[in-house]
Amino acid sequence: MKRHIAAAGAVSLTLFLAACSTATAPTSMAPVTSSTAPTTPAAATPAAAMANSDIVDTAVAAGNFKTLAAALTAAGLVDTLKGPGPFTVFAPTDAAFAKLPAGTVETLLKEPKGKLAEILKYHVVAGKVMAADVVKLNGQKVKTVQGAELGVEVSGGKVVLVDAAGNRVNVVATDIAASNGIIHVIDAVLLPSK
């Protein structure tokens, strides 16, 4: 049964990645600033409707997190992120997953409860951390649900997360409300180790 689910997930992710390899990030995303209103992906549903949905349903409704949703399903983390929370999720778009080296997602899907689950948990922080809170964390580290930390850098109103592998990831949209937390959109996948 697990092989069939993993195979189906791999096929789905391969199709999503192939479709996303020529896609660009939505143009309606603005950089994080402490003085601007929260932004949402262009494909998102109305904010009031999203605030009544949990993090997973909100991401699925936005339309540009298909790979993330499939990975969460394969790793068995959907129920956790549908739980009461609150959670803050730094959500990579489909285009962010498409930036990974060829074959990476397929390799991770071979053991979804292992490294894939660790990577996904590295994108989650306990509590509801709004953009106004994030911009106050310049030069600090935040602990993820996975256990490792993310560095936070703020310059000119833009927020960059620095993962354990030294990758610099931009926060491109903020404060997408869900019933059990908040989503901030990022333009690359965060890695908990080298």
C-alpha positions in Angstrom: 0.0 0.0 0.0 2.8 2.4 1.0 4.6 1.7 -2.3 1.4 2.6 -4.3 1.0 5.8 -2.4 4.6 6.7 -2.8 4.5 5.8 -6.5 1.4 7.9 -7.0 3.0 10.8 -5.1 6.1 10.5 -7.2 4.1 10.6 -10.4 2.1 13.5 -9.2 5.1 15.4 -8.1 7.0 14.7 -11.3 4.0 16.0 -13.3 3.8 19.1 -11.0 7.5 19.8 -11.2 7.5 19.4 -15.0 4.6 21.8 -15.3 6.3 24.2 -12.9 9.7 24.1 -14.5 8.8 26.9 -16.9 6.5 28.7 -14.5 7.4 31.9 -12.8 6.5 33.2 -9.4 3.2 35.0 -9.2 3.8 38.7 -10.0 1.4 39.9 -7.3 3.8 38.9 -4.5 5.5 41.8 -2.8 8.5 41.8 -0.5 7.9 41.8 3.2 7.9 45.3 4.7 6.8 46.5 8.0 4.8 49.3 6.5 2.8 47.5 3.8 -0.4 45.5 4.0 -0.2 41.7 3.9 0.0 40.2 0.4 -1.4 37.0 -0.9 -0.7 34.9 -4.0 -2.8 35.9 -7.0 -4.5 32.5 -7.1 -5.7 32.7 -3.5 -9.3 32.7 -2.5 -10.8 35.6 -0.7 -9.1 36.3 2.6 -12.2 35.8 4.8 -12.7 32.4 3.3 -9.1 31.4 3.8 -9.1 32.6 7.5 -11.9 30.0 8.1 -9.8 27.2 6.5 -6.8 25.4 8.1 -3.3 25.8 6.8 -3.5 22.8 4.5 -6.8 23.8 2.9 -5.7 27.4 2.6 -2.5 26.3 0.7 -4.5 24.0 -1.6 -7.0 26.7 -2.3 -4.2 29.2 -3.3 -3.3 26.9 -6.2 0.4 27.4 -6.3 1.4 25.0 -3.5 0.5 21.7 -5.2 3.9 20.2 -4.7 4.0 21.2 -1.0 0.5 19.7 -0.5 1.5 16.4 -2.2 4.7 16.3 -0.1 2.8 16.9 3.1 0.4 14.0 2.2 3.3 11.6 1.4 5.1 12.5 4.6 1.9 12.0 6.7 1.9 15.6 8.0 -1.5 16.7 6.7 -3.3 15.8 10.0 -0.7 17.7 12.0 -1.1 20.9 10.0 -4.9 20.5 10.2 -4.6 20.4 14.0 -5.3 23.3 16.4 -1.9 24.9 16.2 -1.2 27.7 15.9 1.5 27.2 13.3 3.5 29.5 11.2 4.4 27.9 7.8 7.1 29.2 5.5 5.5 27.7 2.4 7.6 27.1 -0.8 5.6 27.6 -4.0 5.6 25.0 -6.8 8.2 27.2 -8.6 10.4 26.9 -5.5 10.3 23.1 -5.5 11.1 23.2 -9.3 14.4 24.9 -8.4 15.6 21.8 -6.6 18.1 19.6 -8.5 16.5 17.1 -10.9 15.4 13.9 -9.0 15.5 15.5 -5.5 11.8 15.2 -4.8 11.6 11.7 -6.3 14.5 10.6 -4.0 12.8 12.2 -1.0 9.6 10.4 -1.8 11.3 7.0 -1.5 11.3 7.5 2.3 8.7 10.2 2.9 8.6 9.7 6.7 12.4 10.3 6.9 14.3 13.2 5.3 11.2 14.6 3.4 9.3 14.9 6.7 12.3 16.5 8.4 12.6 19.1 5.5 8.9 19.8 5.7 8.9 20.3 9.5 11.9 22.7 9.0 9.4 25.0 7.3 7.1 25.2 10.4 7.5 27.3 13.5 5.2 26.8 16.5 2.9 29.8 17.2 1.4 32.5 15.0 4.3 34.7 13.8 3.0 37.7 11.8 5.2 39.7 9.4 5.3 42.5 11.8 6.9 40.1 14.3 9.3 38.6 11.8 10.8 42.0 10.8 11.7 42.5 14.5 13.8 39.3 14.5 16.7 40.7 12.4 19.9 38.9 13.2 18.1 36.3 15.4 17.4 32.6 15.0 14.0 30.9 15.3 13.6 27.3 16.2 11.5 25.2 13.9 9.3 22.3 14.7 12.0 20.0 13.2 14.3 21.2 15.9 17.0 23.1 13.9 17.0 26.9 13.6 16.5 29.4 10.8 18.4 32.7 10.7 16.4 35.8 10.0 17.8 38.8 8.1 15.9 42.0 7.4 17.2 44.7 5.1 15.2 47.4 3.4 12.0 45.9 4.5 12.8 42.5 2.8 13.1 39.4 4.9 15.6 36.6 4.1 15.7 33.3 5.9 19.0 31.6 6.2 18.8 27.8 6.5 21.3 25.4 8.1 22.8 24.7 4.7 23.6 28.4 4.3 20.9 29.0 1.6 19.3 32.4 1.6 15.5 32.2 0.9 13.3 35.2 0.3 10.0 35.7 1.9 7.8 37.0 -1.0 4.3 37.2 0.5 3.1 37.4 4.1 0.3 37.0 6.6 -1.9 34.6 4.7 -4.4 33.8 7.5 -5.7 30.3 8.2 -7.9 29.1 11.1 -4.9 27.5 12.8 -2.1 29.8 12.0 -0.4 31.8 9.3 1.4 31.2 6.0 4.4 33.2 4.6 5.4 32.4 1.1 9.0 31.7 0.2 10.8 31.4 -3.1 13.0 28.3 -2.4 13.0 25.2 -0.2 14.7 25.5 3.2 17.2 22.7 4.1 17.8 21.7 7.7 21.4 20.5 7.0 24.0 20.4 4.2 
